[in-house]
Amino acid sequence: MNWNIIENNLNNFAFLLLLINFFFYWLNLILSNNIILKNTVKLLTITINFLLALSLLGRWINNHYFPLSNLYESLLFLTWSITFLQIILTNKINSKLIGAITTPVSLFIISFASISLPHNMQTASPLVPALKSNWLMMHVTVMIVSYGTLIIGSLLSILFLIISGGKAVQIQGNSNSYKKKLLMEYNNSSSNKIKYNRINLLESIDNLSYRIIGFGFPLLTVGIIAGAVWANEAWGSYWSWDPKETWALITWITFAIYLHTRLNRSWQGKKPAILASVGFIVIWICYLGVNFLGKGLHSYGWIS
């Protein structure tokens, strides 16, 4: 059995289904209450997640180590994480927006992994001594799941800014009284009904973004701590200010500030959404940018 051919077929099929799902999700936004389309995108997402899981599991069995030792494997696992979180959130929240914003990102990630990465970076190779540890599964798994969670939360904040049109929108505190006032005073005005619905949508997106980031931040914290323990075990130092470690700390600080401002309500509406949007960029710098451009213990050495 040639596992490489099977793996390529699984990943290519997952890519094809993601492309189809991308169009279906956006069509689902246009067509309201279409049960067939709604069930189709759910089934496709579950199938995509299952195909990626099979690909990773086969790689694990074939190479005898958890498939998170190189960038290609971590990109596949990140795509699996995002689609898995997408399934959970869609079932729990029943929102069309989750899949509509996460599917394009998953499509981009798997395209980059399969097309842009050189073949030698896609090929599994024997683990170096430092990676032969149970901390590989603990640290990298938690970090990537936290990245996937924070990416989804940040995407919702970006969506918030797009829908709000960059205007300062008050959606906390007195938002309920404001919405009630709109309904009482302008009950027969279609323009103000639209305004009310827009505020309601923005409030929903903002709260959802906050809850998802609030879930991803503890995972990021645990992942960084696990990485520090592993670093001490492997290299004799908990923290060496490696570029990856530095940007992981910057990512942590960015979202810590976001959660702090939300908890004490010092910022509302647009400002925390901007900060979370900046966090989206910081995550990708930490995850990809540093790995390629920075020289350190976590560098994959493609560009550098």
C-alpha angles and dihedrals in degrees: 000000000000102000094185091063092047091048092050091049092050093049093044091050090049089051091050092050091048090053091050091045090051091062093041093052093052090045087051089058090056097043110060122212095002101157096186093053091044092053092043095057090047092051092046092050092051090048092050091050091049093050092051090047090052091049093051093042092051091049089050093051094042096048099033097231137083106275100243102094099106140029096261093056093045091051091053090048091048090053090049090049094051093048091046092051088045091057093049095046094045092052093045100041100025093216127150092208097072096063093038093060101033099047094065090051092049089048091052093048096051090044091053092047095049102036110024102040116086115250093248089060091053094051118092115239134185114282119256113238094259091059095051093095139102086238088074091072094039100047103035096040094052093043094052094045088051090050090051092049094046091046090056092047092048092048089056089053090051088050088050091056092047094051093043089053092229091295122136103257121190107215103153136064104013096021094110093052090046092052091047090051090053091052094046097046100035104030093138097040114101093196093057092044087057089049090051092049090048092053090047091051092048091050090051093049093046094050092046091050090050093050094048094047088046088058095044096048096066089048090053090049093051091046093053092048091049089049091052092051091048091048091054090050094047104033105016096247132089094209129015101168091246109174090251092050091047093052091044086057091048089051091050092049092048094055092038089059090047093053092043092054091047094048095051092034093229088137126039136183114342102020099060089041089056090049092050089048089054086050088059090060092043091054092055092046089052094044103039112003098057092043092059105030102031125075114224148096091300099046118122090200100222098131099013 
